[in-house]
Amino acid sequence: MAVKTTASGKMDKRTKEYKELKERLAKARAAKSKSKTKSAQPTLKKTKSGKVDKRTKEGKAICERMAKARKAQNSLANRIKRLFR
């Protein structure tokens, strides 16, 4: 299937082949977005203000990881790295 091109080298948008191609791409994008929403991460429970609820299992895991990251940020090795940047 040879798609006609314009003088500048772009695909000619007036041809039947181009329109079919665009239609297939639109269907593929719709299918991809539909499947992405289904298999996304489990939704986190949030408070009224929109923050993650820290009382849930996932919220507690997030807090634990953040505390670990904060502690590592002030470690001796990281302080030395910051001195020599």
PyMOL CGO cylinders between C-alpha atoms (Angstrom):
from pymol import cmd
from pymol.cgo import CYLINDER

trace = [
    CYLINDER, 0.00, 0.00, 0.00, 1.80, 3.07, -1.26, 0.3, 1, 1, 1, 1, 1, 1,
    CYLINDER, 1.80, 3.07, -1.26, 0.61, 6.30, 0.23, 0.3, 1, 1, 1, 1, 1, 1,
    CYLINDER, 0.61, 6.30, 0.23, 0.90, 9.32, -2.02, 0.3, 1, 1, 1, 1, 1, 1,
    CYLINDER, 0.90, 9.32, -2.02, 3.12, 12.09, -0.77, 0.3, 1, 1, 1, 1, 1, 1,
    CYLINDER, 3.12, 12.09, -0.77, 3.08, 15.83, -1.32, 0.3, 1, 1, 1, 1, 1, 1,
    CYLINDER, 3.08, 15.83, -1.32, 5.91, 17.81, -2.87, 0.3, 1, 1, 1, 1, 1, 1,
    CYLINDER, 5.91, 17.81, -2.87, 7.40, 18.39, 0.59, 0.3, 1, 1, 1, 1, 1, 1,
    CYLINDER, 7.40, 18.39, 0.59, 7.46, 14.64, 1.27, 0.3, 1, 1, 1, 1, 1, 1,
    CYLINDER, 7.46, 14.64, 1.27, 4.57, 14.43, 3.75, 0.3, 1, 1, 1, 1, 1, 1,
    CYLINDER, 4.57, 14.43, 3.75, 1.65, 12.05, 3.34, 0.3, 1, 1, 1, 1, 1, 1,
    CYLINDER, 1.65, 12.05, 3.34, -1.19, 13.41, 1.25, 0.3, 1, 1, 1, 1, 1, 1,
    CYLINDER, -1.19, 13.41, 1.25, -4.10, 13.80, 3.67, 0.3, 1, 1, 1, 1, 1, 1,
    CYLINDER, -4.10, 13.80, 3.67, -6.69, 13.73, 0.91, 0.3, 1, 1, 1, 1, 1, 1,
    CYLINDER, -6.69, 13.73, 0.91, -6.11, 10.09, -0.09, 0.3, 1, 1, 1, 1, 1, 1,
    CYLINDER, -6.11, 10.09, -0.09, -8.24, 7.16, 0.97, 0.3, 1, 1, 1, 1, 1, 1,
    CYLINDER, -8.24, 7.16, 0.97, -5.21, 5.26, 2.29, 0.3, 1, 1, 1, 1, 1, 1,
    CYLINDER, -5.21, 5.26, 2.29, -4.23, 8.11, 4.60, 0.3, 1, 1, 1, 1, 1, 1,
    CYLINDER, -4.23, 8.11, 4.60, -7.75, 8.36, 6.01, 0.3, 1, 1, 1, 1, 1, 1,
    CYLINDER, -7.75, 8.36, 6.01, -7.84, 4.59, 6.63, 0.3, 1, 1, 1, 1, 1, 1,
    CYLINDER, -7.84, 4.59, 6.63, -4.45, 4.78, 8.33, 0.3, 1, 1, 1, 1, 1, 1,
    CYLINDER, -4.45, 4.78, 8.33, -5.62, 7.58, 10.63, 0.3, 1, 1, 1, 1, 1, 1,
    CYLINDER, -5.62, 7.58, 10.63, -8.78, 5.64, 11.46, 0.3, 1, 1, 1, 1, 1, 1,
    CYLINDER, -8.78, 5.64, 11.46, -6.76, 2.54, 12.45, 0.3, 1, 1, 1, 1, 1, 1,
    CYLINDER, -6.76, 2.54, 12.45, -4.43, 4.66, 14.59, 0.3, 1, 1, 1, 1, 1, 1,
    CYLINDER, -4.43, 4.66, 14.59, -7.40, 6.25, 16.36, 0.3, 1, 1, 1, 1, 1, 1,
    CYLINDER, -7.40, 6.25, 16.36, -8.87, 2.81, 17.12, 0.3, 1, 1, 1, 1, 1, 1,
    CYLINDER, -8.87, 2.81, 17.12, -5.51, 1.57, 18.42, 0.3, 1, 1, 1, 1, 1, 1,
    CYLINDER, -5.51, 1.57, 18.42, -5.10, 4.63, 20.68, 0.3, 1, 1, 1, 1, 1, 1,
    CYLINDER, -5.10, 4.63, 20.68, -8.61, 4.16, 22.05, 0.3, 1, 1, 1, 1, 1, 1,
    CYLINDER, -8.61, 4.16, 22.05, -7.97, 0.48, 22.77, 0.3, 1, 1, 1, 1, 1, 1,
    CYLINDER, -7.97, 0.48, 22.77, -4.64, 1.27, 24.43, 0.3, 1, 1, 1, 1, 1, 1,
    CYLINDER, -4.64, 1.27, 24.43, -6.11, 3.94, 26.68, 0.3, 1, 1, 1, 1, 1, 1,
    CYLINDER, -6.11, 3.94, 26.68, -9.02, 1.67, 27.61, 0.3, 1, 1, 1, 1, 1, 1,
    CYLINDER, -9.02, 1.67, 27.61, -6.69, -1.17, 28.60, 0.3, 1, 1, 1, 1, 1, 1,
    CYLINDER, -6.69, -1.17, 28.60, -4.37, 1.20, 30.47, 0.3, 1, 1, 1, 1, 1, 1,
    CYLINDER, -4.37, 1.20, 30.47, -7.13, 2.45, 32.76, 0.3, 1, 1, 1, 1, 1, 1,
    CYLINDER, -7.13, 2.45, 32.76, -8.13, -1.09, 33.71, 0.3, 1, 1, 1, 1, 1, 1,
    CYLINDER, -8.13, -1.09, 33.71, -4.64, -2.35, 34.56, 0.3, 1, 1, 1, 1, 1, 1,
    CYLINDER, -4.64, -2.35, 34.56, -3.44, 0.81, 36.29, 0.3, 1, 1, 1, 1, 1, 1,
    CYLINDER, -3.44, 0.81, 36.29, -2.11, 0.83, 39.84, 0.3, 1, 1, 1, 1, 1, 1,
    CYLINDER, -2.11, 0.83, 39.84, -4.62, 0.21, 42.58, 0.3, 1, 1, 1, 1, 1, 1,
    CYLINDER, -4.62, 0.21, 42.58, -6.23, 3.48, 43.50, 0.3, 1, 1, 1, 1, 1, 1,
    CYLINDER, -6.23, 3.48, 43.50, -5.00, 4.88, 46.77, 0.3, 1, 1, 1, 1, 1, 1,
    CYLINDER, -5.00, 4.88, 46.77, -7.54, 5.96, 49.28, 0.3, 1, 1, 1, 1, 1, 1,
    CYLINDER, -7.54, 5.96, 49.28, -7.34, 9.71, 49.72, 0.3, 1, 1, 1, 1, 1, 1,
    CYLINDER, -7.34, 9.71, 49.72, -8.55, 12.14, 52.35, 0.3, 1, 1, 1, 1, 1, 1,
    CYLINDER, -8.55, 12.14, 52.35, -11.04, 14.92, 51.69, 0.3, 1, 1, 1, 1, 1, 1,
    CYLINDER, -11.04, 14.92, 51.69, -8.19, 17.34, 50.96, 0.3, 1, 1, 1, 1, 1, 1,
    CYLINDER, -8.19, 17.34, 50.96, -6.76, 14.97, 48.32, 0.3, 1, 1, 1, 1, 1, 1,
    CYLINDER, -6.76, 14.97, 48.32, -3.75, 13.66, 50.24, 0.3, 1, 1, 1, 1, 1, 1,
    CYLINDER, -3.75, 13.66, 50.24, -3.04, 9.93, 50.61, 0.3, 1, 1, 1, 1, 1, 1,
    CYLINDER, -3.04, 9.93, 50.61, -4.79, 8.45, 53.64, 0.3, 1, 1, 1, 1, 1, 1,
    CYLINDER, -4.79, 8.45, 53.64, -2.01, 7.39, 56.02, 0.3, 1, 1, 1, 1, 1, 1,
    CYLINDER, -2.01, 7.39, 56.02, -4.28, 5.06, 57.97, 0.3, 1, 1, 1, 1, 1, 1,
    CYLINDER, -4.28, 5.06, 57.97, -4.48, 2.54, 55.14, 0.3, 1, 1, 1, 1, 1, 1,
    CYLINDER, -4.48, 2.54, 55.14, -1.97, -0.24, 54.47, 0.3, 1, 1, 1, 1, 1, 1,
    CYLINDER, -1.97, -0.24, 54.47, -0.69, 1.47, 51.31, 0.3, 1, 1, 1, 1, 1, 1,
    CYLINDER, -0.69, 1.47, 51.31, -0.46, 4.83, 53.06, 0.3, 1, 1, 1, 1, 1, 1,
    CYLINDER, -0.46, 4.83, 53.06, 1.61, 3.36, 55.88, 0.3, 1, 1, 1, 1, 1, 1,
    CYLINDER, 1.61, 3.36, 55.88, 3.95, 1.73, 53.34, 0.3, 1, 1, 1, 1, 1, 1,
    CYLINDER, 3.95, 1.73, 53.34, 4.40, 5.08, 51.59, 0.3, 1, 1, 1, 1, 1, 1,
    CYLINDER, 4.40, 5.08, 51.59, 5.18, 6.82, 54.89, 0.3, 1, 1, 1, 1, 1, 1,
    CYLINDER, 5.18, 6.82, 54.89, 7.69, 4.11, 55.77, 0.3, 1, 1, 1, 1, 1, 1,
    CYLINDER, 7.69, 4.11, 55.77, 9.52, 4.51, 52.44, 0.3, 1, 1, 1, 1, 1, 1,
    CYLINDER, 9.52, 4.51, 52.44, 9.58, 8.30, 52.79, 0.3, 1, 1, 1, 1, 1, 1,
    CYLINDER, 9.58, 8.30, 52.79, 11.02, 8.08, 56.31, 0.3, 1, 1, 1, 1, 1, 1,
    CYLINDER, 11.02, 8.08, 56.31, 13.71, 5.71, 55.09, 0.3, 1, 1, 1, 1, 1, 1,
    CYLINDER, 13.71, 5.71, 55.09, 14.58, 8.11, 52.25, 0.3, 1, 1, 1, 1, 1, 1,
    CYLINDER, 14.58, 8.11, 52.25, 14.75, 11.08, 54.60, 0.3, 1, 1, 1, 1, 1, 1,
    CYLINDER, 14.75, 11.08, 54.60, 17.05, 9.17, 56.94, 0.3, 1, 1, 1, 1, 1, 1,
    CYLINDER, 17.05, 9.17, 56.94, 19.34, 8.14, 54.07, 0.3, 1, 1, 1, 1, 1, 1,
    CYLINDER, 19.34, 8.14, 54.07, 19.50, 11.72, 52.83, 0.3, 1, 1, 1, 1, 1, 1,
    CYLINDER, 19.50, 11.72, 52.83, 21.34, 12.81, 55.96, 0.3, 1, 1, 1, 1, 1, 1,
    CYLINDER, 21.34, 12.81, 55.96, 23.73, 9.87, 56.13, 0.3, 1, 1, 1, 1, 1, 1,
    CYLINDER, 23.73, 9.87, 56.13, 27.46, 10.49, 56.43, 0.3, 1, 1, 1, 1, 1, 1,
    CYLINDER, 27.46, 10.49, 56.43, 28.16, 9.15, 52.93, 0.3, 1, 1, 1, 1, 1, 1,
    CYLINDER, 28.16, 9.15, 52.93, 25.61, 11.49, 51.39, 0.3, 1, 1, 1, 1, 1, 1,
    CYLINDER, 25.61, 11.49, 51.39, 26.93, 14.47, 53.37, 0.3, 1, 1, 1, 1, 1, 1,
    CYLINDER, 26.93, 14.47, 53.37, 30.43, 13.79, 52.02, 0.3, 1, 1, 1, 1, 1, 1,
    CYLINDER, 30.43, 13.79, 52.02, 29.05, 13.51, 48.47, 0.3, 1, 1, 1, 1, 1, 1,
    CYLINDER, 29.05, 13.51, 48.47, 27.35, 16.89, 48.85, 0.3, 1, 1, 1, 1, 1, 1,
    CYLINDER, 27.35, 16.89, 48.85, 30.59, 18.47, 50.05, 0.3, 1, 1, 1, 1, 1, 1,
    CYLINDER, 30.59, 18.47, 50.05, 32.47, 17.45, 46.91, 0.3, 1, 1, 1, 1, 1, 1,
    CYLINDER, 32.47, 17.45, 46.91, 29.86, 18.32, 44.29, 0.3, 1, 1, 1, 1, 1, 1,
]
cmd.load_cgo(trace, "trace")
